[in-house]
Amino acid sequence: MKTAIKLATLALAVLMGGMSVCAFADTAFERNHTRRDQVNDRLETQNHRIRHEVKEGELNHRQAMRLHRADRRIRMEERRFARRHHGSVTPAEQARLNRQENRVSRHIGQ
């Protein structure tokens, strides 16, 4: 009986461990381009924040349009940087993009 419980516990632990690995499984892009992935994830988050603030009435449509335009420019710059470096972004370029995102982020929800 104790052996069956130990085996069941072990099987559950292995199953849960396998599920957590699947939850953190990255795409090939995310594994190979971590800096670009971080920048793009942040742009996506800001896009959701802008939409949410419009829905809540914190931003009007004109303000949201300007913020989305700024985010599009950042994304275009990220792609330009990546083209220069065979699909990658340097740490200095990532820092520059993050500073630009910080400026946009400060305007969301003011």
C-alpha angles and dihedrals in degrees: 000000000000090000091053091051091048091049092048091049091048092048090050091049092050091047093049091046090052091049092052091051090053091050090057096040109128129207118249089256092054092049095046100038107035095157093050090045091053092050093047093046089052092049089051091051091050090050090056091047092052092050091048092050091051090050091049092048094244092118129034122222094260092054090047091049091054092048092048089049090052090050091050090053090051091050091049090051091049089053091048090052090049092052089055093053103039095263099323135103121218121234090249091052091048090052090051092050091048091052089052090049090050090057092051092044092056090059094053110097099002 
